[in-house]
Amino acid sequence: MIITRFAPSPTGELHIGHAHGALFAFTEARRGGGRFLLRIEDIDQSRCRPEFTDSILADLRWLGLDWESPVRRQAEHFDDYRAALTRLEQAGLLYPCFCSRADIAQAGNAPHGPDGPLYSGTCRNLPASEREARVLAGLSHALRLDMEAARRRVGALNWRDRAAGVVAARPELFGDVVLARKDTPTSYHLAVTVDDALQGVTLVTRGEDLFSASHVHRLLQALLGLPTPDYAHHRLLTDEHGRRFAKRDRALTLRSLREAGASPADVRAMAGF
């Protein structure tokens, strides 16, 4: 049975691009008599707002979508992500990084990965005693995955995309990726990997801009002993200038379109459905 999910972040209102993503996942599930789930990805407590969650639910219902209960809200499940971090830490695959984002950005001609400049590994080489002393002193730090050690542990991996076929996993493109920060106790990469496994998702549908993230997620699945779903990365809707729609495009939020007189059928057609 196909199980899909739509997983927006409540940092603004849904726009026409979100409608495409939601309808894509919904259609894939319903086509084979499968299940469609809704997840609210609200780990960033500084930007997420309850009113946006309410708006998301209202917009999706107006659009004609229904989903299984309960809705999973990531902010209610930090213990799940903490347990995954503990497993990785006990395996010797995590290390605390005390470098700020500014430190990394100013590091010079560091090669870039999908998430920006690759981390040079400065803190990876700190003696264990110094790491412990800094943590005990309360210094702000992130938890990074030792990519080289992780790759040695699992060996060659691949994952299956509906369009691209079998893809060789290359998580090293991201370098020593951050899996948690002091102000955000889990990263997108870790949270969605754990959530998809716990929710039994068999087909991950998301925008093609997140294609590369699947390399990291496949690695985390192997390290944590989680199942590997199939993936389908859909196109991104763009305006007449080729720019992808964003939450700042208020004229194309579902609320604005509804208030302007558009019907659910109108919006589904605009979204390609």
Residue frames as qw, qx, qy, qz and C-alpha x, y, z in Angstrom:
[[0.000, 0.887, 0.462, 0.000, 0.00, 0.00, 0.00],
 [0.383, 0.448, -0.027, 0.808, 1.25, 3.47, -0.89],
 [0.376, -0.796, -0.373, 0.293, 1.46, 5.86, 2.05],
 [0.395, 0.496, 0.041, 0.772, 2.32, 9.49, 1.30],
 [0.325, -0.696, -0.413, 0.490, 2.48, 12.65, 3.37],
 [0.231, 0.773, 0.096, 0.583, 2.34, 16.41, 2.93],
 [0.654, -0.466, -0.325, 0.500, 4.57, 18.17, 5.43],
 [0.201, 0.792, 0.066, 0.573, 4.42, 21.99, 5.41],
 [0.421, -0.147, -0.451, 0.773, 6.11, 24.30, 7.91],
 [0.098, -0.853, -0.511, -0.036, 3.76, 26.80, 9.61],
 [0.407, -0.349, -0.001, 0.844, 5.91, 29.85, 8.92],
 [0.208, 0.257, -0.221, -0.918, 3.40, 31.47, 6.57],
 [0.721, 0.320, 0.330, -0.519, 0.30, 30.75, 4.53],
 [0.644, 0.112, 0.698, 0.293, 0.09, 28.11, 1.83],
 [0.267, 0.586, -0.271, -0.715, 0.56, 29.33, -1.75],
 [0.821, 0.399, -0.116, -0.391, -0.16, 27.78, -5.12],
 [0.411, 0.502, -0.759, 0.059, 3.14, 25.88, -5.07],
 [0.281, -0.177, 0.823, -0.460, 2.14, 24.23, -1.82],
 [0.759, 0.250, 0.233, -0.554, -1.19, 23.29, -3.40],
 [0.685, 0.479, -0.511, -0.201, 0.70, 21.48, -6.15],
 [0.166, 0.378, -0.866, 0.282, 2.78, 19.56, -3.60],
 [0.474, -0.018, 0.659, -0.584, -0.22, 18.62, -1.48],
 [0.795, 0.358, 0.042, -0.488, -2.30, 17.52, -4.47],
 [0.508, 0.503, -0.694, -0.084, 0.63, 15.55, -5.88],
 [0.030, -0.230, 0.900, -0.368, 0.99, 13.54, -2.65],
 [0.588, 0.157, 0.479, -0.632, -2.77, 13.17, -2.25],
 [0.747, 0.437, -0.231, -0.445, -3.23, 11.94, -5.82],
 [0.369, 0.421, -0.828, 0.033, -0.40, 9.41, -5.56],
 [0.221, -0.086, 0.849, -0.473, -1.96, 7.92, -2.43],
 [0.633, 0.296, 0.367, -0.614, -5.53, 7.86, -3.70],
 [0.543, 0.460, -0.538, -0.452, -4.58, 6.44, -7.10],
 [0.473, 0.166, -0.865, 0.006, -3.74, 3.08, -5.55],
 [0.699, -0.541, -0.383, -0.269, -6.20, 3.13, -2.67],
 [0.591, 0.075, -0.508, 0.622, -3.42, 4.17, -0.29],
 [0.407, -0.764, -0.404, 0.294, -3.17, 6.51, 2.68],
 [0.288, 0.664, -0.012, 0.690, -2.48, 10.24, 2.76],
 [0.568, -0.548, -0.408, 0.459, -0.99, 11.76, 5.91],
 [0.098, 0.891, 0.002, 0.443, -0.45, 15.32, 7.07],
 [0.709, -0.319, -0.275, 0.566, 2.54, 16.41, 9.12],
 [0.010, -0.986, -0.020, -0.164, 3.28, 19.87, 10.51],
 [0.772, 0.111, -0.210, 0.590, 7.03, 20.51, 10.51],
 [0.194, -0.917, -0.056, -0.344, 7.28, 23.03, 13.32],
 [0.809, -0.230, -0.244, 0.482, 10.70, 22.32, 14.81],
 [0.329, 0.253, -0.072, 0.907, 11.77, 25.96, 14.33],
 [0.237, -0.685, -0.637, 0.263, 9.90, 27.43, 17.28],
 [0.192, -0.453, -0.033, 0.870, 11.20, 30.94, 16.56],
 [0.142, 0.147, -0.472, -0.858, 9.43, 31.13, 13.17],
 [0.233, -0.312, -0.874, -0.290, 6.47, 28.76, 13.40],
 [0.293, -0.077, 0.272, -0.913, 3.10, 30.13, 14.50],
 [0.295, 0.263, 0.882, -0.258, -0.08, 28.30, 15.65],
 [0.459, 0.613, 0.205, -0.610, -2.21, 30.60, 13.49],
 [0.337, 0.514, -0.624, -0.483, -0.38, 29.40, 10.39],
 [0.080, -0.017, 0.996, -0.023, -1.05, 25.78, 11.36],
 [0.384, 0.490, 0.616, -0.484, -4.76, 26.62, 11.62],
 [0.407, 0.655, -0.188, -0.608, -4.60, 28.34, 8.23],
 [0.114, 0.344, -0.878, -0.312, -2.89, 25.33, 6.63],
 [0.215, 0.210, 0.938, -0.173, -5.58, 22.94, 7.86],
 [0.403, 0.625, 0.371, -0.556, -8.36, 25.26, 6.67],
 [0.310, 0.613, -0.448, -0.573, -6.79, 25.76, 3.24],
 [0.034, 0.192, -0.958, -0.212, -6.30, 22.04, 2.64],
 [0.297, 0.388, 0.818, -0.305, -9.87, 21.24, 3.66],
 [0.393, 0.685, 0.090, -0.608, -11.16, 23.99, 1.35],
 [0.207, 0.512, -0.686, -0.474, -9.07, 22.50, -1.44],
 [0.875, 0.066, -0.203, -0.435, -10.91, 19.22, -0.95],
 [0.490, 0.336, -0.776, 0.212, -8.21, 17.17, 0.74],
 [0.768, -0.539, 0.103, -0.330, -8.72, 14.85, 3.68],
 [0.386, 0.491, -0.735, 0.264, -6.13, 12.93, 5.66],
 [0.731, -0.315, -0.600, 0.081, -5.81, 10.37, 8.40],
 [0.365, -0.808, 0.222, -0.405, -5.76, 11.45, 12.02],
 [0.203, -0.891, -0.157, 0.376, -3.85, 12.36, 14.02],
 [0.449, 0.840, -0.156, 0.262, -1.81, 15.08, 12.37],
 [0.801, -0.245, -0.164, 0.521, 1.81, 14.65, 13.47],
 [0.017, 0.977, -0.087, 0.194, 3.30, 17.85, 14.86],
 [0.717, 0.322, -0.434, 0.441, 7.07, 17.64, 15.10],
 [0.058, -0.584, 0.403, -0.702, 7.28, 19.96, 18.11],
 [0.787, -0.383, 0.170, -0.453, 5.42, 17.31, 20.12],
 [0.998, 0.036, -0.021, 0.049, 7.98, 14.60, 19.33],
 [0.148, 0.838, -0.500, 0.162, 11.40, 15.95, 20.24],
 [0.669, -0.425, 0.596, -0.128, 11.97, 12.79, 22.33],
 [0.909, 0.327, 0.256, 0.043, 11.91, 10.71, 19.13],
 [0.527, 0.782, -0.215, 0.255, 14.65, 12.82, 17.57],
 [0.290, -0.756, 0.532, -0.249, 16.65, 12.86, 20.82],
 [0.872, -0.165, 0.458, -0.055, 16.58, 9.06, 20.87],
 [0.818, 0.536, 0.068, 0.196, 17.94, 8.95, 17.31],
 [0.174, 0.861, -0.370, 0.302, 20.71, 11.40, 18.23],
 [0.609, -0.574, 0.516, -0.183, 21.61, 9.26, 21.24],
 [0.941, 0.128, 0.302, 0.080, 22.00, 6.18, 19.03],
 [0.625, 0.707, -0.094, 0.316, 24.29, 8.06, 16.66],
 [0.142, -0.838, 0.423, -0.313, 26.28, 9.51, 19.54],
 [0.789, -0.385, 0.468, -0.101, 26.74, 6.11, 21.16],
 [0.897, 0.331, 0.206, 0.207, 28.02, 4.82, 17.83],
 [0.521, -0.462, 0.215, 0.685, 30.70, 7.52, 17.88],
 [0.425, 0.460, 0.538, 0.565, 29.29, 9.30, 14.82],
 [0.041, -0.933, -0.254, -0.250, 28.49, 12.72, 16.30],
 [0.551, -0.124, -0.259, 0.783, 30.71, 15.49, 17.58],
 [0.067, -0.880, -0.337, 0.328, 30.00, 18.94, 19.05],
 [0.486, 0.407, 0.207, 0.745, 30.87, 21.85, 16.79],
 [0.272, -0.691, -0.336, 0.579, 31.50, 25.21, 18.46],
 [0.227, -0.021, 0.362, 0.904, 31.96, 27.20, 15.24],
 [0.341, 0.570, 0.371, -0.650, 29.30, 29.79, 14.50],
 [0.638, 0.627, 0.433, 0.113, 27.67, 30.18, 11.11],
 [0.162, 0.971, -0.161, -0.074, 29.69, 33.37, 10.71],
 [0.456, -0.587, 0.633, 0.218, 32.92, 31.48, 11.47],
 [0.674, 0.171, 0.685, 0.219, 32.14, 28.97, 8.74],
 [0.468, 0.838, 0.277, 0.038, 31.09, 31.62, 6.22],
 [0.025, 0.952, -0.299, -0.060, 34.36, 33.49, 6.80],
 [0.814, -0.326, 0.436, 0.202, 36.52, 30.40, 6.50],
 [0.108, -0.521, 0.588, 0.609, 37.66, 31.36, 3.03],
 [0.504, 0.327, -0.538, -0.592, 37.35, 29.37, -0.16],
 [0.442, -0.042, 0.863, -0.243, 35.59, 26.38, 1.33],
 [0.124, -0.109, -0.818, -0.551, 33.84, 24.20, -1.24],
 [0.508, -0.010, 0.186, -0.841, 30.05, 24.51, -1.34],
 [0.064, 0.166, 0.983, 0.041, 27.47, 21.80, -0.92],
 [0.148, -0.560, -0.679, -0.451, 23.68, 21.84, -1.29],
 [0.401, -0.798, -0.432, 0.125, 23.30, 23.59, 2.08],
 [0.036, -0.985, 0.157, -0.058, 26.11, 26.13, 1.60],
 [0.224, 0.706, -0.651, 0.170, 29.84, 26.12, 2.49],
 [0.879, -0.118, -0.460, 0.046, 31.08, 22.70, 3.57],
 [0.557, -0.803, 0.192, -0.087, 32.38, 22.54, 7.10],
 [0.389, 0.692, -0.595, 0.126, 36.16, 22.21, 7.30],
 [0.868, -0.171, -0.460, 0.081, 36.10, 19.85, 10.28],
 [0.095, 0.633, -0.452, 0.622, 37.83, 22.13, 12.76],
 [0.568, -0.434, 0.425, -0.555, 35.97, 20.79, 15.78],
 [0.967, 0.066, -0.196, -0.150, 36.05, 17.20, 14.56],
 [0.708, 0.344, -0.453, 0.419, 39.75, 17.16, 15.38],
 [0.289, -0.688, 0.355, -0.564, 39.43, 18.55, 18.93],
 [0.230, 0.138, -0.913, 0.308, 40.64, 16.20, 21.70],
 [0.464, -0.504, -0.700, -0.201, 37.78, 14.53, 23.54],
 [0.421, -0.445, -0.490, 0.620, 38.78, 16.21, 26.78],
 [0.055, -0.131, 0.057, 0.988, 38.55, 19.67, 25.21],
 [0.332, -0.329, -0.619, -0.631, 35.17, 18.89, 23.67],
 [0.499, -0.520, -0.683, 0.118, 33.85, 17.78, 27.05],
 [0.324, -0.347, -0.309, 0.825, 35.24, 20.85, 28.81],
 [0.083, -0.043, -0.264, -0.960, 33.63, 23.20, 26.32],
 [0.441, -0.418, -0.668, -0.429, 30.26, 21.46, 26.58],
 [0.507, -0.496, -0.599, 0.372, 30.39, 21.49, 30.38],
 [0.220, -0.226, -0.123, 0.941, 31.24, 25.20, 30.24],
 [0.314, 0.675, 0.542, -0.389, 27.95, 25.75, 28.45],
 [0.027, -0.404, 0.441, 0.801, 29.43, 26.90, 25.14],
 [0.705, 0.464, 0.157, -0.513, 26.86, 27.02, 22.35],
 [0.144, -0.343, 0.848, 0.377, 27.36, 24.20, 19.89],
 [0.786, 0.248, -0.191, -0.532, 25.77, 22.11, 17.17],
 [0.705, -0.194, 0.682, 0.026, 25.94, 18.36, 16.78],
 [0.475, 0.595, -0.463, -0.454, 27.50, 17.30, 13.48],
 [0.976, 0.070, 0.201, -0.050, 27.62, 13.92, 11.81],
 [0.301, -0.578, 0.652, 0.387, 31.14, 12.65, 11.14],
 [0.753, 0.490, -0.094, -0.429, 30.49, 11.95, 7.49],
 [0.394, 0.526, -0.751, -0.060, 33.65, 9.99, 6.81],
 [0.186, -0.168, 0.901, -0.355, 33.05, 7.67, 9.78],
 [0.659, 0.283, 0.407, -0.565, 29.38, 7.28, 8.84],
 [0.680, 0.532, -0.351, -0.364, 30.22, 6.34, 5.27],
 [0.197, 0.408, -0.887, 0.091, 32.75, 3.74, 6.45],
 [0.412, -0.032, 0.764, -0.495, 30.13, 2.20, 8.70],
 [0.692, 0.393, 0.416, -0.439, 27.45, 1.64, 6.03],
 [0.457, -0.045, 0.716, 0.525, 29.36, 1.35, 2.76],
 [0.080, -0.046, -0.528, -0.844, 27.68, 1.92, -0.60],
 [0.280, 0.456, 0.688, -0.491, 24.01, 2.86, -0.57],
 [0.033, -0.157, -0.539, -0.827, 21.33, 3.71, -3.11],
 [0.315, 0.415, 0.576, -0.630, 17.73, 4.87, -3.19],
 [0.267, 0.367, 0.771, 0.447, 14.97, 4.81, -5.79],
 [0.188, 0.417, 0.103, -0.883, 13.39, 7.88, -7.37],
 [0.633, 0.513, 0.533, -0.229, 10.28, 7.58, -9.56],
 [0.513, 0.842, -0.062, -0.155, 11.88, 9.62, -12.38],
 [0.105, 0.789, -0.605, -0.034, 15.62, 9.09, -11.92],
 [0.879, 0.096, -0.466, -0.032, 15.49, 5.38, -11.12],
 [0.832, -0.419, -0.175, 0.319, 18.10, 3.88, -8.81],
 [0.143, 0.904, -0.206, 0.346, 20.35, 6.64, -7.46],
 [0.717, 0.008, -0.461, 0.523, 23.72, 6.05, -5.80],
 [0.403, -0.887, -0.219, 0.054, 23.69, 7.85, -2.44],
 [0.559, 0.365, -0.177, 0.723, 26.29, 10.62, -2.13],
 [0.415, -0.852, -0.315, 0.042, 25.71, 12.15, 1.31],
 [0.624, -0.295, 0.018, 0.724, 29.30, 13.39, 1.35],
 [0.220, 0.592, 0.326, 0.703, 28.06, 16.23, -0.86],
 [0.369, -0.849, -0.208, -0.315, 26.83, 17.80, 2.41],
 [0.253, 0.507, -0.589, 0.576, 30.01, 17.28, 4.42],
 [0.241, -0.163, -0.816, 0.500, 29.63, 16.92, 8.20],
 [0.269, -0.537, -0.439, -0.668, 25.97, 17.87, 8.24],
 [0.188, -0.205, 0.525, -0.804, 24.39, 19.45, 11.34],
 [0.383, -0.311, -0.848, -0.191, 21.81, 17.18, 13.00],
 [0.398, -0.772, -0.488, 0.081, 20.89, 19.39, 15.97],
 [0.222, 0.501, -0.202, 0.811, 21.53, 22.82, 17.47],
 [0.132, -0.151, -0.670, 0.714, 21.07, 24.21, 20.95],
 [0.337, 0.222, 0.168, -0.899, 18.13, 26.39, 19.84],
 [0.787, 0.215, -0.223, -0.533, 16.66, 23.69, 17.57],
 [0.561, -0.412, 0.706, -0.129, 17.08, 20.18, 19.03],
 [0.705, 0.175, 0.655, 0.208, 16.83, 18.46, 15.67],
 [0.011, 0.366, -0.452, -0.813, 17.52, 19.27, 12.04],
 [0.704, 0.353, -0.104, -0.608, 15.24, 18.95, 9.06],
 [0.497, 0.373, -0.765, -0.170, 17.31, 16.00, 7.82],
 [0.063, 0.081, -0.930, 0.352, 17.03, 14.00, 11.02],
 [0.437, 0.187, 0.495, -0.727, 13.42, 14.88, 11.84],
 [0.704, 0.341, -0.186, -0.595, 11.93, 13.97, 8.47],
 [0.441, 0.295, -0.845, -0.068, 13.91, 10.73, 8.29],
 [0.054, 0.022, 0.871, -0.489, 12.66, 9.63, 11.70],
 [0.506, 0.275, 0.302, -0.760, 9.10, 10.83, 11.02],
 [0.626, 0.327, -0.475, -0.525, 8.78, 9.10, 7.68],
 [0.345, 0.134, -0.925, 0.090, 9.83, 5.81, 9.28],
 [0.137, 0.129, 0.754, -0.630, 7.53, 6.19, 12.30],
 [0.542, 0.361, 0.169, -0.740, 4.58, 7.12, 10.09],
 [0.665, 0.145, 0.726, 0.093, 5.21, 4.23, 7.70],
 [0.420, 0.758, -0.115, -0.486, 5.59, 6.46, 4.65],
 [0.796, 0.070, 0.536, 0.272, 6.35, 4.36, 1.58],
 [0.495, 0.545, 0.328, 0.592, 6.54, 7.15, -1.01],
 [0.273, -0.615, -0.150, 0.724, 8.14, 10.48, -0.11],
 [0.381, 0.693, 0.408, 0.456, 6.85, 13.20, -2.42],
 [0.273, -0.789, -0.088, 0.544, 8.44, 16.65, -2.36],
 [0.393, 0.896, -0.070, -0.196, 9.80, 19.36, -4.63],
 [0.862, 0.374, -0.092, 0.329, 12.75, 18.75, -6.91],
 [0.074, 0.823, -0.351, 0.440, 14.72, 21.35, -4.93],
 [0.614, -0.549, 0.491, -0.284, 15.01, 18.73, -2.17],
 [0.917, 0.288, -0.272, -0.051, 16.32, 15.96, -4.43],
 [0.446, 0.517, -0.605, 0.410, 19.84, 16.21, -3.01],
 [0.449, -0.481, 0.479, -0.581, 18.56, 15.97, 0.58],
 [0.960, -0.034, -0.052, -0.274, 17.58, 12.38, -0.12],
 [0.646, 0.421, -0.560, 0.304, 21.28, 11.45, -0.17],
 [0.062, -0.402, 0.624, -0.667, 21.59, 12.41, 3.50],
 [0.740, -0.174, 0.220, -0.612, 18.29, 10.81, 4.43],
 [0.913, 0.172, -0.357, -0.097, 19.34, 7.50, 2.88],
 [0.416, 0.384, -0.659, 0.495, 22.49, 7.54, 4.99],
 [0.344, -0.310, 0.499, -0.733, 20.55, 8.27, 8.18],
 [0.889, -0.031, -0.082, -0.449, 18.14, 5.43, 7.38],
 [0.801, 0.244, -0.523, 0.159, 21.07, 3.02, 7.13],
 [0.187, 0.385, -0.620, 0.658, 22.71, 4.28, 10.33],
 [0.444, -0.179, 0.446, -0.756, 19.47, 4.08, 12.33],
 [0.130, 0.074, 0.988, 0.030, 18.18, 0.83, 10.82],
 [0.444, 0.460, 0.341, -0.690, 15.12, 2.48, 9.28],
 [0.633, 0.422, 0.624, 0.174, 13.24, 1.39, 6.13],
 [0.148, -0.278, 0.362, 0.877, 13.92, 3.15, 2.84],
 [0.515, 0.622, 0.462, -0.367, 10.86, 4.53, 1.03],
 [0.511, 0.420, 0.456, 0.595, 10.64, 5.35, -2.64],
 [0.113, -0.546, -0.099, 0.824, 10.87, 9.00, -3.68],
 [0.367, 0.643, 0.536, 0.405, 9.07, 11.20, -6.18],
 [0.244, -0.454, -0.070, 0.854, 10.39, 14.73, -6.61],
 [0.365, 0.749, 0.546, 0.089, 7.83, 16.87, -8.39],
 [0.369, 0.461, 0.154, 0.792, 8.41, 20.03, -10.40],
 [0.171, -0.470, -0.395, 0.771, 8.25, 23.44, -8.78],
 [0.255, 0.824, 0.480, 0.159, 5.64, 25.91, -9.96],
 [0.393, -0.217, 0.050, 0.892, 7.09, 29.21, -11.16],
 [0.250, 0.767, 0.270, -0.526, 5.78, 32.61, -12.22],
 [0.663, 0.736, 0.134, 0.023, 6.05, 34.13, -15.69],
 [0.137, 0.878, -0.453, 0.071, 9.64, 35.11, -14.92],
 [0.764, 0.216, -0.594, 0.128, 10.66, 31.60, -13.95],
 [0.046, -0.418, 0.632, -0.650, 10.84, 32.37, -10.25],
 [0.383, -0.279, -0.878, 0.062, 9.49, 29.74, -7.87],
 [0.420, -0.703, -0.235, -0.523, 6.56, 30.78, -5.75],
 [0.373, 0.070, -0.660, 0.649, 7.33, 31.62, -2.12],
 [0.245, -0.624, -0.683, 0.291, 5.41, 32.57, 1.01],
 [0.125, -0.422, -0.065, 0.895, 6.15, 36.21, 0.34],
 [0.116, -0.119, -0.605, -0.779, 3.95, 36.02, -2.81],
 [0.249, 0.221, 0.668, -0.666, 0.81, 36.93, -0.91],
 [0.537, 0.301, -0.169, -0.770, -1.34, 37.43, -4.00],
 [0.658, 0.176, -0.667, -0.302, -1.04, 33.71, -4.70],
 [0.154, -0.122, 0.863, -0.466, -1.73, 32.35, -1.23],
 [0.143, -0.355, -0.896, -0.224, -4.71, 30.06, -1.11],
 [0.063, -0.622, -0.557, 0.546, -6.43, 32.48, 1.26],
 [0.068, 0.483, -0.159, -0.858, -5.97, 35.38, -1.17],
 [0.144, 0.001, -0.787, -0.599, -7.17, 33.34, -4.11],
 [0.120, -0.482, -0.863, 0.091, -10.23, 32.22, -2.16],
 [0.029, -0.648, -0.359, 0.671, -11.03, 35.77, -1.08],
 [0.087, 0.372, -0.399, -0.833, -10.65, 36.90, -4.71],
 [0.732, 0.277, 0.076, -0.617, -13.43, 34.51, -5.70],
 [0.383, 0.361, -0.823, -0.215, -11.47, 31.47, -6.92],
 [0.905, -0.204, 0.002, -0.374, -13.11, 28.11, -6.36],
 [0.673, -0.423, 0.601, 0.080, -11.30, 24.98, -5.18],
 [0.813, 0.381, 0.401, 0.184, -11.57, 23.64, -8.73],
 [0.343, 0.924, -0.105, 0.135, -9.97, 26.85, -10.06],
 [0.284, -0.794, 0.534, -0.050, -7.03, 26.50, -7.68],
 [0.805, -0.116, 0.573, 0.101, -6.59, 22.81, -8.40],
 [0.717, 0.633, 0.221, 0.191, -6.41, 23.66, -12.09],
 [0.102, 0.944, -0.285, 0.132, -3.88, 26.43, -11.44],
 [0.493, -0.608, 0.621, -0.040, -1.81, 23.90, -9.51],
 [0.255, 0.399, -0.814, -0.337, -1.84, 21.43, -12.38],
 [0.084, 0.126, 0.977, -0.151, -4.63, 19.17, -11.12]]
